[in-house]
Structures are given as C-alpha cells and as structure tokens.
Amino acid sequence: MQQAGSRDKQTIVIVDDEQPILTELKILLGRTYNIHTFVNPEEVEPFVDQNAVDMIISDEMMPEMRGSALLALIHEKHPDICNIVLSGQAEKDDIVRAVNEGHIFSFLYKPVERQQLLHVIQNGLENRNMKRMLAEQNIKLKEYNENLEQMVAEKTAQLVKAYDRLKMLDADKMSFLIYLSQEMDSSLDRIQKLAEALLNYFAFAGHEIRVNRTPVSLKAVLQELLQEADREIKQAGIMLEMTVSDDLMALADPDTLRTVLRTIVDNARIFTPEGGKITISGESADGRVRLCIADTGQGIAPENLEKIFTAFAIDRANRHPDGFGLNLPMARTIINAQGGRIRAESEGPGKGARFYLELDAAS
C-alpha cells in the first residue's frame, strides 16, 4: 500500500490497467499534486479508506471491474471525493448512467488533451472544495440555529417568568393596600417596626435565592435551635418533645434551613397557650425526609391554611398582635428554592396546628 504524501498538496489517486498511461499522468501531475497510482482497482478502496484523498481518476474498462463501479463503491463511504472517468471504449449509455448516479464529476474520452485534463482536474477540485466549505458552513449554521433556538428559549423563559412576576405583583397590589390600611391606626412604634419588616421582606422577595445544598443532620440543627429557644419556651409554660433520629439527613442549605425551622418553632410557641405542648417528629421515605412540628395552640381556620404562606393575605385579626404575617411566606420561598415543600394542617380554631417540612434525603 502506498502512503499519502504531504497535505500541502492535494492528493489524487489514478487507476488504469495500462502502466504507461499511469507513468505519463504521474509525470504530468506530480509537480502540482500528490499522485498515487494503481494498476489493480481492487487495491484502491482500502487505500482510500486509510488516507485522505481529494480526487480519483479512473479508467472505465478494466479487467477486474469497471471504473464507474469502483467509484460508486467509494462514493458510498467518501461522498466528498471528486471522481473523474477516462475511457476510450465506454459506450454513451455508460457515460450517462455514471454521471446521473451523481458520483462522477466528469467523463473524458482517451486520448485526452493535456490542457483539457488539467482544466477538468482544477474545476473538479474547486467544486469539491466548494462542496466541503458549504457542508462546513451548513454544520456551523445548524449549530448556530440550535444555539439561537436555545437562547430564544432561555430568553422566552425569562420573559415569561418576568411577566408572571409582574402579574403576581399586580395581583398583590390590592392585597398590599388593604394590608397597609389595616395598620394605619397602629402606634408609631408599630408602624416603624412594620416599615422595617416591609423593607426586609421586599429586599428578600426581590432577589433570586441562592442555596448551597449539603447533607444536614436535622436533629443537630433542631437541637442547636431549641437550645437557643429553650428559655422562651419554658417561660411560656409550654412542654416540648422531640423524636428525631440521629440518621435523619436532609440535602439542604444549613443556614436558610435553620431560619425556616426557627420560624416554624417560634410560630408554634407564639400561638400555643401556657400548658400546651409542641411536638417535633421526623421520618424518611422514598428519598425524602419529613419533619412535623405540631402544637396544641389556637389552630388555623381552613380558609387560612394557604393564606398564611402568602404575603399580605392574612387579615390583621387573624395574625398575632405583634406580628406582620411575613415570616411564613419567606419560609415557603426558601424551602421551595431547595426543592422542598412546606404545608400546614389544622382541624380548625382551637385545635392546634401541624406544619410539615419535606426535603430531599441526603444519600
């Protein structure tokens, strides 16, 4: 097998069963191109499979096989190679068939005039280069279109998100105005606290929450939190019971999770009267962990079970006198950002409440 030469020159394979013709063509074309000659057409296909070839010039009538048949085989695997057939014996029908099948660029009769051959070779290689450039441009265009489609999809998603946010803010406008009107008769001290609470809430609500989820021991977080809240719970005359196993691990952001749990525990303490009880339990199933923080406090009306997680939705009469009803909406936003869920259950006023917090289990 002959090895292809330098790629500084384009490579042409010449196939003919007459050695003198091969010698003549090699002398004619050798200064301009890398030339590889073959007397036996059956040796050509393996060579082309292993070497970079730009053009094949083949005799048509050869003992082993017809040139057009050889080029048809090669065209199936290497459609970008330019093919030329030379023949002094082929019939007109052979010429038409080979050209119509699309794997022959040109068909020349022997003896071919030198300048005509050089002209056809030059045109054929230019044609091949143009096709290759077009194919490369088509690939780049396809990649560009795919990237453009992705960019459009991303921008569309951002616009939809922004539009939904705008609609939500517009829907919240009336609730917010009602919320403010209920506070207008408050003391100056409470109005000042409300202003601070609103500034904190809007600063929070106006940014996308970024969380760093890591394996977290729920029992360890709760123990630390309850140690800090122990004095307040005892002063309120409330019993506390926790049954959370050491191996209950969640995939969560430790800092924001602690904020959420503190919000729920404080909520239970605030709404549970003296002599009441707060119970914290945990379980895991189907790749999730769940905490339940239950209290024997004043309970929640059925129509308010979802409203407590929506800013400005709870009437002042249904909120704690010292609160503004913004902590639980922030808690749900934080948990949603971590791929979790938070919900509340209650049998109604005076019958206590249960808050359920679900997160992905840490493997």
N, C-alpha and C positions, 0 to 999 in steps of 0.2 A: 504494500500500500504506500502511495506517495503522500507525504505530509504537505499540507497547505503552507504557502510561504508567508511573507510579511503582509500584514493587513494595511500597510501603507498603500499597497496596490490592490485593486480589486481582483478577485480570483475567478478565473474562467476554466471550466472543465471541457475538454474536446474529446469526442468519442467518434472513432472511424475505424473500420476494419482494414483500411489501407494505410500502412505506416508512412509512405512518402507524403501523403496529404497531412498527416499529423505533424511530421517534421516541418513541412512548409508553413503550416499555420503557427507552429510554435515559434519559428524564426520571425514571422510577420508580427506576432502579437506579444512576444516575450519581453520586449523593452517596456511596454506600457502596462502589461497585466501579469499577474501570477498565473502561469499556464500549467495545467496538469492534463496529460493525455492518456487515453485508454483505447486499446485495440478491442478488448472484450467488454461489451456493455454490461455484463453481469457483475463486473467489479466496481461499477460506478456508484450504485446505490449505497453500499457500505461506506465508501469514501465520503459521499455527501452527508451521510448520517453523522460522521465524526469530524467533519471540517466545515468551516464557514465558506460557502460557495455563493458567488453572485450571479453567475451565468453558466449555462450548459449549451454547448454547440454540438449537435449530434447528427451523424449520417442517418438517413432514414432506412435504407435497405442494408441490413447486416445479417450474417448467418444466424447469430444467436437470438436476436429479436429486432423488431422494428424500432427505430429511434423514437417515434411518437409514442409507442407503447412504454418504452423506458421512461420517457419524460412524464407520461401520465402517472406512472407509479411514484416517481419522485415528487410530482406536484401535490399528491395527496398529503405528503408529510411536510413538504417545504414549498408552500404555495407562493412564497415571495421570491423564489429564484426565477430569473428570466431565462426562457428557453428558445433556442433557435434551431431549426432543422435545415440541413443541407442535403440535397439529393439530386442525382441525375437520372433516377429511374422511377420515382414515385408518380403515381397517377394523380390526376386532378382531384378525384374524389378523396384521396388520402390527404391532400393539402387542405381541402375544405373541412374535412372531419377534424383534423388536428387543430386547426385554427378555431373552429366553432366550439370545440371542447374547452377552450379557454386556457390551455396550458402551453400554448405555443405563441410566442410573440411574433415570430417571422419565419417564413418558409422560403429558402433560397435555392435556386437550381445551380447545380455544378455545370461547368466551372464558373465560380462566382468571381466577379471583378473585384480587385483588392479594395478600391475606394468604396465600392458599394457595401462590402462586408464590414469595413471599418465604420462606415456611416450607420449601418444597422446595429452593430455592437454598441456604438456610442449611444444611439437612441434607446436601445433596449435597456442599457444600464441606467440611463437617466430616467426612463419610465419606471424601472424598478425602484430607484431611489425616491422618486416622487410618491410611489405607492407606499413605500416604507414610511416616509415622512407623514403621509396622510394617515396611515394606521397609527403612528405615534401621536399625532395630533388628535385623532379620534379618542385614543385612550386618555390623553390629558383632558380632552373636552368632557369625556364621560366622568372622570374623576372630579373635574370642576363642577359639573352638573350635580353630582352626588353631594359634594361639599356644599354647593349652593342650596340644594334641597334641605340639607341638614341645618344650614344656617337659617334658612327661611323658617323651617320647623321650630328651631330654637327661639327665633325672634317672635314667631307667632305665639308660641307658648308663653313667652314673656309678656306679650301684649295682652293675651287672654288673662294671664294672672293679674296684670295691672288693671285690666278692665273689671275683672271680678272684685278686685280690691276696692276699686272706685265705687262699684255698685254697693258693696258691703258698707263702705264709709257713708255713702249717700243714705242707705237704709238705716244706718246707725245715727244719722244726724238728728232725727226727731226724738229717738230714744235718749240721746245725749242731752237735748234741750229740756226734755221732761225731767231727766235726772238732775240737771242743774237747777231747774225751777223748784224742785223739792228741797233743795238745800239753801234757798235764798233767805229763809228765816233763821238760819243757823247763827251761832255765835261767831264773833270774829275769829276766835281761836280755832273753831272747827273749819271755817272757810279757809283759813290759812293752811290747815292740815290737808283739806281737800285739794287745794291748789298744788301742794307738794305731791300728793298722791296722783293727781292727774298728769303732772309733768313726768313723773316716774313711769306711769303707765304708757303714755304716748311715746316716750323715748324708747320704751321696751317694744311696743307694738309697731313702731316704725322701722324696725331692723329685722333682718332675717337672722334667726337664732342659729348659731354655730355650736355644735356639740361634738365632744370627743368621747365616743363610747368606748369604755373599757370594762373588764369584768369587775363587778362591785358586789361585796358582801352586804346584802340588805340588813342582816342582823347587826353588823358592825355599824352601819350608818344610823340605824334606828337607836342603838344603844348610846351612841355619842349624842344624838339629838335629844333623846329622852333624859339623859343625864343633865343637859342644859335646861330642859323644861320641867325637871322633876319638882323644883321648888314651887313653881307656879301651879302645877297640877295638885300638889299636896295642899297648898294654901287654899285652893278651890274646893278641897274636900272630895276629890274625885279619886276613885280607885283605878289603877292601871294594871293591865295584864297583857303580856306579850308571849306569843308562842310562835316564834320564827326559828327555823333550824339553822345551824351554822353553815350548811352547804347550799343554802338558797342564794344562788349567784345570778345577778342580772347583768345584761350588757347595757350600760348606761353611762351618762356623764355624771361623775360623782358630785360635783359642785351644784349643778342645777337640780339633780335628783334630791339632794339634801334640802334645797329650797322648797321643792314641791312637798316633800314629806313634812317639813316644818309647817307649811301652810295648812295641810290637812289635819295634823295633830292639834295645831292651835285652833283651828275651826271647831274640832270636836270638843276641846277644852272650853272654849268660849260659850258654846251652845249647850253644854251639859251642866245641870244644876248640882249643887252640893249633895253628896251621897250617891251621885251617879257613877258610871263606870265607862272606861274606854278600853276596848279590846283590840289588840293588833295580832293578826294571824297571817300566815303565808303558806303558799303551796306552789307546786310546779306541775305542768302537764303540757304535752305536745309542743315542746320547745319554747314555752312561755312560763314566766313566773308571775304570780299574782299576790298582792298584798290586800288585805281587807282591814280597814280602820273603822271600827264600829263604835257607836256611842249610844247612851240611853238618854240623850238630850231631847230638845224640843221638836226634832223631826223636821221634815220638809213636805210641803204640800205637793201633790202630784204634778200640778201645772208649773211648779218651780224647779223640778229636778234637772231640767236642761238650762233653764234661765240662769241658774247660779253659776254656770260656766260661760255666760255671755255678758260682756261688759255693758253696763248701763241698763240691763234688762230687769233687774230686781227692784221693786219699789222700796222706798226708804222704810216703810212699815215692816217689810219682811227681812230687812238687814239688821245686823247687830247695831245698836245705837252708836257704838264707837267706830264702826267700820264703814267702808265705802263700796264693798262688793266687787273689788277688782283683783283680789288675790287668786281666787279660784279660776277666773278666765286666764290669767297669766300662767297658772299651774297647768291647765289643759294645753295651752300653746307650747309650753316647754316639753311636756310628755309627748305630744304629737310629733314634735321635732325629733324625738328619739325613737320614733317608730312604735310608741306605746299608746295606751288608752287609759282614760280616767273617766269614771262614771259614778253616779250616786243612786242609792236606793233608799226608800223610806216608806213605811206603812202610812205615813201621814203625820200631821201635827201632834206633838206629844208622844210619839212612838219611836223616837230615836232615828238615827241615820247610819248608813253603811257606805263608805267610799272604797271603791275598788280601783286599784292601780295595776295595770298589766304592762310588762316589758318583755323583750326577748331574753331568753335564758342564755347565760354565758356557758359556752361549751367547755 
